Amino acid sequence: MSIEIKIRKNEPVDRAIRRLKKKLERENIIKGVRAKRYYEKPCEKRRRKEKVQAFTAMLRRRYEG
């Protein structure tokens, strides 16, 4: 799992860093690292997933009906 970006000719470094950040964001690497920073008990994972599912179901009901 290595992410590479090649700096283009005459490209500023800050623009290359911005491209790297976007690539990391699209592949959910930042989110995964933040999630694994601390241990999360299995019941907490399950509770968090259920909460997300309930929220998306509520949104789905709101926009369908």
N, CA, C and O atoms as a CHARMM CRD file, in Angstrom:
* protein
*
  260
    1    1 MET  N      0.85000  -1.17700   0.00000 PROA 1      0.00000
    2    1 MET  CA     0.00000   0.00000   0.00000 PROA 1      0.00000
    3    1 MET  C      0.89500   1.24000   0.00000 PROA 1      0.00000
    4    1 MET  O      1.21400   1.79900   1.05000 PROA 1      0.00000
    5    2 SER  N      1.28100   1.64400  -1.17600 PROA 2      0.00000
    6    2 SER  CA     2.06500   2.87000  -1.25400 PROA 2      0.00000
    7    2 SER  C      1.39400   3.81000  -2.25100 PROA 2      0.00000
    8    2 SER  O      0.97600   3.41100  -3.33800 PROA 2      0.00000
    9    3 ILE  N      1.31100   5.02500  -1.85300 PROA 3      0.00000
   10    3 ILE  CA     0.69300   6.04300  -2.70000 PROA 3      0.00000
   11    3 ILE  C      1.81000   6.92700  -3.21000 PROA 3      0.00000
   12    3 ILE  O      2.63300   7.42300  -2.43900 PROA 3      0.00000
   13    4 GLU  N      1.83000   7.11400  -4.49100 PROA 4      0.00000
   14    4 GLU  CA     2.85400   7.94900  -5.09200 PROA 4      0.00000
   15    4 GLU  C      2.21200   9.04400  -5.91800 PROA 4      0.00000
   16    4 GLU  O      1.16800   8.85300  -6.54300 PROA 4      0.00000
   17    5 ILE  N      2.85300  10.18000  -5.90500 PROA 5      0.00000
   18    5 ILE  CA     2.51300  11.22300  -6.85900 PROA 5      0.00000
   19    5 ILE  C      3.83300  11.71200  -7.42900 PROA 5      0.00000
   20    5 ILE  O      4.82700  11.85000  -6.71700 PROA 5      0.00000
   21    6 LYS  N      3.82000  11.96200  -8.69100 PROA 6      0.00000
   22    6 LYS  CA     5.02300  12.46800  -9.33000 PROA 6      0.00000
   23    6 LYS  C      4.86200  13.96700  -9.51700 PROA 6      0.00000
   24    6 LYS  O      3.84200  14.44900 -10.00900 PROA 6      0.00000
   25    7 ILE  N      5.88700  14.68000  -9.11400 PROA 7      0.00000
   26    7 ILE  CA     5.83800  16.13400  -9.24900 PROA 7      0.00000
   27    7 ILE  C      6.06400  16.46500 -10.71900 PROA 7      0.00000
   28    7 ILE  O      7.06200  16.05800 -11.31500 PROA 7      0.00000
   29    8 ARG  N      5.14300  17.19300 -11.28000 PROA 8      0.00000
   30    8 ARG  CA     5.21700  17.55400 -12.68800 PROA 8      0.00000
   31    8 ARG  C      6.23200  18.66700 -12.89900 PROA 8      0.00000
   32    8 ARG  O      6.65100  19.33900 -11.95700 PROA 8      0.00000
   33    9 LYS  N      6.60500  18.84100 -14.12200 PROA 9      0.00000
   34    9 LYS  CA     7.59400  19.86300 -14.45800 PROA 9      0.00000
   35    9 LYS  C      7.03200  21.24300 -14.12200 PROA 9      0.00000
   36    9 LYS  O      5.91200  21.58000 -14.50400 PROA 9      0.00000
   37   10 ASN  N      7.82000  22.02700 -13.40800 PROA 10     0.00000
   38   10 ASN  CA     7.46500  23.38600 -12.98700 PROA 10     0.00000
   39   10 ASN  C      6.23100  23.43400 -12.09400 PROA 10     0.00000
   40   10 ASN  O      5.53200  24.44700 -12.07000 PROA 10     0.00000
   41   11 GLU  N      5.94800  22.35500 -11.35700 PROA 11     0.00000
   42   11 GLU  CA     4.79600  22.34100 -10.45200 PROA 11     0.00000
   43   11 GLU  C      5.24900  22.75600  -9.05500 PROA 11     0.00000
   44   11 GLU  O      6.24600  22.24000  -8.55000 PROA 11     0.00000
   45   12 PRO  N      4.53200  23.67500  -8.43300 PROA 12     0.00000
   46   12 PRO  CA     4.88300  24.05600  -7.05300 PROA 12     0.00000
   47   12 PRO  C      4.65800  22.87700  -6.09100 PROA 12     0.00000
   48   12 PRO  O      3.79300  22.03100  -6.31300 PROA 12     0.00000
   49   13 VAL  N      5.44400  22.84900  -5.04200 PROA 13     0.00000
   50   13 VAL  CA     5.37100  21.74900  -4.07700 PROA 13     0.00000
   51   13 VAL  C      4.02600  21.75000  -3.35900 PROA 13     0.00000
   52   13 VAL  O      3.47400  20.68300  -3.09000 PROA 13     0.00000
   53   14 ASP  N      3.49100  22.92500  -3.04600 PROA 14     0.00000
   54   14 ASP  CA     2.21400  22.95700  -2.32900 PROA 14     0.00000
   55   14 ASP  C      1.08800  22.36600  -3.16800 PROA 14     0.00000
   56   14 ASP  O      0.16200  21.77400  -2.61300 PROA 14     0.00000
   57   15 ARG  N      1.14000  22.50700  -4.47100 PROA 15     0.00000
   58   15 ARG  CA     0.11600  21.91300  -5.33600 PROA 15     0.00000
   59   15 ARG  C      0.26600  20.38500  -5.34800 PROA 15     0.00000
   60   15 ARG  O     -0.72700  19.65900  -5.36800 PROA 15     0.00000
   61   16 ALA  N      1.50900  19.90900  -5.33500 PROA 16     0.00000
   62   16 ALA  CA     1.74800  18.46700  -5.29100 PROA 16     0.00000
   63   16 ALA  C      1.25900  17.89100  -3.96300 PROA 16     0.00000
   64   16 ALA  O      0.68600  16.80200  -3.92800 PROA 16     0.00000
   65   17 ILE  N      1.48300  18.61700  -2.88100 PROA 17     0.00000
   66   17 ILE  CA     0.99000  18.16500  -1.57000 PROA 17     0.00000
   67   17 ILE  C     -0.52900  18.12200  -1.56100 PROA 17     0.00000
   68   17 ILE  O     -1.12100  17.20600  -0.99100 PROA 17     0.00000
   69   18 ARG  N     -1.16200  19.10100  -2.18400 PROA 18     0.00000
   70   18 ARG  CA    -2.62600  19.12600  -2.26600 PROA 18     0.00000
   71   18 ARG  C     -3.13600  17.91000  -3.04700 PROA 18     0.00000
   72   18 ARG  O     -4.13600  17.30100  -2.66600 PROA 18     0.00000
   73   19 ARG  N     -2.44100  17.55600  -4.14700 PROA 19     0.00000
   74   19 ARG  CA    -2.83400  16.37200  -4.91500 PROA 19     0.00000
   75   19 ARG  C     -2.67600  15.11300  -4.08200 PROA 19     0.00000
   76   19 ARG  O     -3.52000  14.21900  -4.14800 PROA 19     0.00000
   77   20 LEU  N     -1.59500  15.02800  -3.29000 PROA 20     0.00000
   78   20 LEU  CA    -1.38300  13.87800  -2.41700 PROA 20     0.00000
   79   20 LEU  C     -2.50300  13.76600  -1.38600 PROA 20     0.00000
   80   20 LEU  O     -3.02700  12.67800  -1.15200 PROA 20     0.00000
   81   21 LYS  N     -2.86600  14.88000  -0.77800 PROA 21     0.00000
   82   21 LYS  CA    -3.93900  14.86200   0.22200 PROA 21     0.00000
   83   21 LYS  C     -5.25700  14.40800  -0.38200 PROA 21     0.00000
   84   21 LYS  O     -5.99300  13.64000   0.23700 PROA 21     0.00000
   85   22 LYS  N     -5.56100  14.88000  -1.59500 PROA 22     0.00000
   86   22 LYS  CA    -6.80300  14.47300  -2.25800 PROA 22     0.00000
   87   22 LYS  C     -6.79700  12.98000  -2.54600 PROA 22     0.00000
   88   22 LYS  O     -7.81100  12.30200  -2.37900 PROA 22     0.00000
   89   23 LYS  N     -5.65000  12.47300  -2.97800 PROA 23     0.00000
   90   23 LYS  CA    -5.54400  11.05100  -3.26900 PROA 23     0.00000
   91   23 LYS  C     -5.73600  10.22400  -2.00800 PROA 23     0.00000
   92   23 LYS  O     -6.43000   9.20800  -2.03400 PROA 23     0.00000
   93   24 LEU  N     -5.12900  10.64800  -0.90500 PROA 24     0.00000
   94   24 LEU  CA    -5.29200   9.95300   0.36600 PROA 24     0.00000
   95   24 LEU  C     -6.75000   9.99600   0.82400 PROA 24     0.00000
   96   24 LEU  O     -7.27000   9.01000   1.34600 PROA 24     0.00000
   97   25 GLU  N     -7.39400  11.12200   0.62900 PROA 25     0.00000
   98   25 GLU  CA    -8.79800  11.28000   1.02100 PROA 25     0.00000
   99   25 GLU  C     -9.70300  10.36300   0.20800 PROA 25     0.00000
  100   25 GLU  O    -10.60300   9.72700   0.75600 PROA 25     0.00000
  101   26 ARG  N     -9.46600  10.29500  -1.09900 PROA 26     0.00000
  102   26 ARG  CA   -10.29600   9.44700  -1.96300 PROA 26     0.00000
  103   26 ARG  C    -10.17700   7.97900  -1.61000 PROA 26     0.00000
  104   26 ARG  O    -11.15100   7.23600  -1.73300 PROA 26     0.00000
  105   27 GLU  N     -9.00900   7.54300  -1.17500 PROA 27     0.00000
  106   27 GLU  CA    -8.80600   6.13500  -0.86200 PROA 27     0.00000
  107   27 GLU  C     -9.04600   5.82500   0.61800 PROA 27     0.00000
  108   27 GLU  O     -8.74400   4.72200   1.07500 PROA 27     0.00000
  109   28 ASN  N     -9.57700   6.77400   1.35700 PROA 28     0.00000
  110   28 ASN  CA    -9.95800   6.60700   2.77300 PROA 28     0.00000
  111   28 ASN  C     -8.79800   6.16500   3.65700 PROA 28     0.00000
  112   28 ASN  O     -9.01200   5.46700   4.64900 PROA 28     0.00000
  113   29 ILE  N     -7.59800   6.55200   3.32100 PROA 29     0.00000
  114   29 ILE  CA    -6.43900   6.16700   4.12700 PROA 29     0.00000
  115   29 ILE  C     -6.38200   6.99400   5.40000 PROA 29     0.00000
  116   29 ILE  O     -6.09300   6.46100   6.47100 PROA 29     0.00000
  117   30 ILE  N     -6.65100   8.27700   5.29900 PROA 30     0.00000
  118   30 ILE  CA    -6.62500   9.14600   6.47600 PROA 30     0.00000
  119   30 ILE  C     -7.67700   8.69300   7.48700 PROA 30     0.00000
  120   30 ILE  O     -7.41000   8.63100   8.68700 PROA 30     0.00000
  121   31 LYS  N     -8.87500   8.37800   6.99000 PROA 31     0.00000
  122   31 LYS  CA    -9.95200   7.93800   7.88000 PROA 31     0.00000
  123   31 LYS  C     -9.57800   6.63700   8.58800 PROA 31     0.00000
  124   31 LYS  O     -9.86100   6.46800   9.77300 PROA 31     0.00000
  125   32 GLY  N     -8.94300   5.72200   7.86100 PROA 32     0.00000
  126   32 GLY  CA    -8.53400   4.44900   8.44300 PROA 32     0.00000
  127   32 GLY  C     -7.47600   4.62400   9.51200 PROA 32     0.00000
  128   32 GLY  O     -7.52800   3.96700  10.55100 PROA 32     0.00000
  129   33 VAL  N     -6.52600   5.49600   9.27100 PROA 33     0.00000
  130   33 VAL  CA    -5.46500   5.73800  10.24800 PROA 33     0.00000
  131   33 VAL  C     -6.04000   6.36700  11.51000 PROA 33     0.00000
  132   33 VAL  O     -5.66900   5.99400  12.62300 PROA 33     0.00000
  133   34 ARG  N     -6.94100   7.31600  11.33100 PROA 34     0.00000
  134   34 ARG  CA    -7.56300   7.94600  12.50500 PROA 34     0.00000
  135   34 ARG  C     -8.39800   6.95500  13.29000 PROA 34     0.00000
  136   34 ARG  O     -8.44000   7.01600  14.51800 PROA 34     0.00000
  137   35 ALA  N     -9.06800   6.03700  12.59300 PROA 35     0.00000
  138   35 ALA  CA    -9.89600   5.05100  13.27700 PROA 35     0.00000
  139   35 ALA  C     -9.04000   4.07800  14.07200 PROA 35     0.00000
  140   35 ALA  O     -9.45700   3.62000  15.13600 PROA 35     0.00000
  141   36 LYS  N     -7.85600   3.75500  13.57900 PROA 36     0.00000
  142   36 LYS  CA    -7.00200   2.78600  14.25400 PROA 36     0.00000
  143   36 LYS  C     -6.05800   3.42500  15.26500 PROA 36     0.00000
  144   36 LYS  O     -5.23700   2.73300  15.86700 PROA 36     0.00000
  145   37 ARG  N     -6.16300   4.72400  15.45400 PROA 37     0.00000
  146   37 ARG  CA    -5.28400   5.40500  16.40100 PROA 37     0.00000
  147   37 ARG  C     -5.51900   4.90000  17.82400 PROA 37     0.00000
  148   37 ARG  O     -4.57600   4.74200  18.59900 PROA 37     0.00000
  149   38 TYR  N     -6.78200   4.64800  18.15700 PROA 38     0.00000
  150   38 TYR  CA    -7.13500   4.14600  19.47900 PROA 38     0.00000
  151   38 TYR  C     -7.91800   2.85600  19.32700 PROA 38     0.00000
  152   38 TYR  O     -8.59500   2.64600  18.32000 PROA 38     0.00000
  153   39 TYR  N     -7.82500   1.99700  20.32500 PROA 39     0.00000
  154   39 TYR  CA    -8.56100   0.73700  20.29300 PROA 39     0.00000
  155   39 TYR  C    -10.04600   1.02100  20.48100 PROA 39     0.00000
  156   39 TYR  O    -10.44600   1.81300  21.33400 PROA 39     0.00000
  157   40 GLU  N    -10.84200   0.35900  19.66700 PROA 40     0.00000
  158   40 GLU  CA   -12.29100   0.48500  19.79000 PROA 40     0.00000
  159   40 GLU  C    -12.86200  -0.90800  20.05600 PROA 40     0.00000
  160   40 GLU  O    -12.64700  -1.84400  19.28500 PROA 40     0.00000
  161   41 LYS  N    -13.58500  -1.02100  21.15000 PROA 41     0.00000
  162   41 LYS  CA   -14.14200  -2.32000  21.50200 PROA 41     0.00000
  163   41 LYS  C    -15.15300  -2.75400  20.43800 PROA 41     0.00000
  164   41 LYS  O    -15.77100  -1.91400  19.78400 PROA 41     0.00000
  165   42 PRO  N    -15.31800  -4.07100  20.26800 PROA 42     0.00000
  166   42 PRO  CA   -16.26300  -4.56100  19.25600 PROA 42     0.00000
  167   42 PRO  C    -17.68600  -4.04300  19.45100 PROA 42     0.00000
  168   42 PRO  O    -18.38000  -3.76300  18.47300 PROA 42     0.00000
  169   43 CYS  N    -18.12800  -3.91200  20.69800 PROA 43     0.00000
  170   43 CYS  CA   -19.48400  -3.41300  20.92400 PROA 43     0.00000
  171   43 CYS  C    -19.58700  -1.94300  20.51800 PROA 43     0.00000
  172   43 CYS  O    -20.64200  -1.49900  20.06600 PROA 43     0.00000
  173   44 GLU  N    -18.49100  -1.18100  20.67600 PROA 44     0.00000
  174   44 GLU  CA   -18.50500   0.21900  20.25200 PROA 44     0.00000
  175   44 GLU  C    -18.54100   0.32600  18.72900 PROA 44     0.00000
  176   44 GLU  O    -19.22800   1.18700  18.18100 PROA 44     0.00000
  177   45 LYS  N    -17.79900  -0.55200  18.04400 PROA 45     0.00000
  178   45 LYS  CA   -17.83100  -0.57100  16.57700 PROA 45     0.00000
  179   45 LYS  C    -19.24300  -0.86200  16.09100 PROA 45     0.00000
  180   45 LYS  O    -19.75800  -0.20100  15.18900 PROA 45     0.00000
  181   46 ARG  N    -19.86500  -1.87800  16.71700 PROA 46     0.00000
  182   46 ARG  CA   -21.21100  -2.27300  16.31900 PROA 46     0.00000
  183   46 ARG  C    -22.19800  -1.12800  16.56500 PROA 46     0.00000
  184   46 ARG  O    -23.05400  -0.85300  15.72400 PROA 46     0.00000
  185   47 ARG  N    -22.07700  -0.46600  17.71300 PROA 47     0.00000
  186   47 ARG  CA   -22.96600   0.63500  18.04800 PROA 47     0.00000
  187   47 ARG  C    -22.80200   1.79000  17.05400 PROA 47     0.00000
  188   47 ARG  O    -23.78400   2.40300  16.63600 PROA 47     0.00000
  189   48 ARG  N    -21.54500   2.08000  16.68200 PROA 48     0.00000
  190   48 ARG  CA   -21.28800   3.16100  15.73700 PROA 48     0.00000
  191   48 ARG  C    -21.87700   2.82900  14.35800 PROA 48     0.00000
  192   48 ARG  O    -22.47900   3.68800  13.71500 PROA 48     0.00000
  193   49 LYS  N    -21.69900   1.58100  13.91000 PROA 49     0.00000
  194   49 LYS  CA   -22.24300   1.17600  12.61200 PROA 49     0.00000
  195   49 LYS  C    -23.76500   1.21900  12.61300 PROA 49     0.00000
  196   49 LYS  O    -24.37700   1.63300  11.62800 PROA 49     0.00000
  197   50 GLU  N    -24.38400   0.78800  13.72600 PROA 50     0.00000
  198   50 GLU  CA   -25.84300   0.83000  13.81700 PROA 50     0.00000
  199   50 GLU  C    -26.35000   2.26800  13.78000 PROA 50     0.00000
  200   50 GLU  O    -27.38700   2.55400  13.18100 PROA 50     0.00000
  201   51 LYS  N    -25.61500   3.16300  14.42100 PROA 51     0.00000
  202   51 LYS  CA   -26.00400   4.56900  14.42700 PROA 51     0.00000
  203   51 LYS  C    -25.95200   5.15500  13.01400 PROA 51     0.00000
  204   51 LYS  O    -26.84600   5.90200  12.61700 PROA 51     0.00000
  205   52 VAL  N    -24.91200   4.81700  12.26200 PROA 52     0.00000
  206   52 VAL  CA   -24.79400   5.29100  10.88100 PROA 52     0.00000
  207   52 VAL  C    -25.90800   4.71200  10.02800 PROA 52     0.00000
  208   52 VAL  O    -26.49400   5.42400   9.21200 PROA 52     0.00000
  209   53 GLN  N    -26.21100   3.43000  10.20500 PROA 53     0.00000
  210   53 GLN  CA   -27.28200   2.79900   9.44400 PROA 53     0.00000
  211   53 GLN  C    -28.63100   3.42800   9.74800 PROA 53     0.00000
  212   53 GLN  O    -29.43700   3.63300   8.84100 PROA 53     0.00000
  213   54 ALA  N    -28.88400   3.73400  11.00300 PROA 54     0.00000
  214   54 ALA  CA   -30.15100   4.36000  11.37800 PROA 54     0.00000
  215   54 ALA  C    -30.25600   5.74800  10.75100 PROA 54     0.00000
  216   54 ALA  O    -31.32700   6.14000  10.28700 PROA 54     0.00000
  217   55 PHE  N    -29.16500   6.48200  10.73700 PROA 55     0.00000
  218   55 PHE  CA   -29.17000   7.82600  10.15900 PROA 55     0.00000
  219   55 PHE  C    -29.42600   7.77200   8.66300 PROA 55     0.00000
  220   55 PHE  O    -30.23400   8.54200   8.14500 PROA 55     0.00000
  221   56 THR  N    -28.74500   6.86800   7.96000 PROA 56     0.00000
  222   56 THR  CA   -28.95300   6.77900   6.51600 PROA 56     0.00000
  223   56 THR  C    -30.36700   6.29700   6.19400 PROA 56     0.00000
  224   56 THR  O    -30.95900   6.74100   5.21000 PROA 56     0.00000
  225   57 ALA  N    -30.91200   5.39900   7.00700 PROA 57     0.00000
  226   57 ALA  CA   -32.28800   4.94000   6.79800 PROA 57     0.00000
  227   57 ALA  C    -33.26800   6.09200   7.00400 PROA 57     0.00000
  228   57 ALA  O    -34.24400   6.21600   6.26400 PROA 57     0.00000
  229   58 MET  N    -33.01600   6.92300   7.99300 PROA 58     0.00000
  230   58 MET  CA   -33.87400   8.07600   8.24700 PROA 58     0.00000
  231   58 MET  C    -33.82500   9.03200   7.05900 PROA 58     0.00000
  232   58 MET  O    -34.86000   9.54200   6.63100 PROA 58     0.00000
  233   59 LEU  N    -32.63800   9.27700   6.52900 PROA 59     0.00000
  234   59 LEU  CA   -32.51800  10.15700   5.36300 PROA 59     0.00000
  235   59 LEU  C    -33.23000   9.56000   4.15400 PROA 59     0.00000
  236   59 LEU  O    -33.90000  10.27000   3.40400 PROA 59     0.00000
  237   60 ARG  N    -33.08100   8.25100   3.97100 PROA 60     0.00000
  238   60 ARG  CA   -33.73300   7.57700   2.84900 PROA 60     0.00000
  239   60 ARG  C    -35.24800   7.69800   2.95100 PROA 60     0.00000
  240   60 ARG  O    -35.92200   7.97600   1.95800 PROA 60     0.00000
  241   61 ARG  N    -35.79200   7.48600   4.17600 PROA 61     0.00000
  242   61 ARG  CA   -37.24400   7.61000   4.36700 PROA 61     0.00000
  243   61 ARG  C    -37.70700   9.02700   4.10700 PROA 61     0.00000
  244   61 ARG  O    -38.77300   9.23900   3.52900 PROA 61     0.00000
  245   62 ARG  N    -36.90900  10.00700   4.53100 PROA 62     0.00000
  246   62 ARG  CA   -37.28200  11.41300   4.38800 PROA 62     0.00000
  247   62 ARG  C    -37.38200  11.80100   2.90400 PROA 62     0.00000
  248   62 ARG  O    -38.29800  12.52400   2.51300 PROA 62     0.00000
  249   63 TYR  N    -36.44500  11.32200   2.08600 PROA 63     0.00000
  250   63 TYR  CA   -36.41300  11.75400   0.69200 PROA 63     0.00000
  251   63 TYR  C    -37.25100  10.86000  -0.21800 PROA 63     0.00000
  252   63 TYR  O    -37.58000  11.27300  -1.33000 PROA 63     0.00000
  253   64 GLU  N    -37.60600   9.65100   0.21400 PROA 64     0.00000
  254   64 GLU  CA   -38.46200   8.80000  -0.60700 PROA 64     0.00000
  255   64 GLU  C    -39.93200   9.19200  -0.47200 PROA 64     0.00000
  256   64 GLU  O    -40.67700   9.20400  -1.45200 PROA 64     0.00000
  257   65 GLY  N    -40.32500   9.50500   0.72500 PROA 65     0.00000
  258   65 GLY  CA   -41.75400   9.73600   0.97900 PROA 65     0.00000
  259   65 GLY  C    -42.11500  11.12500   0.92000 PROA 65     0.00000
  260   65 GLY  O    -43.28100  11.46900   1.11200 PROA 65     0.00000
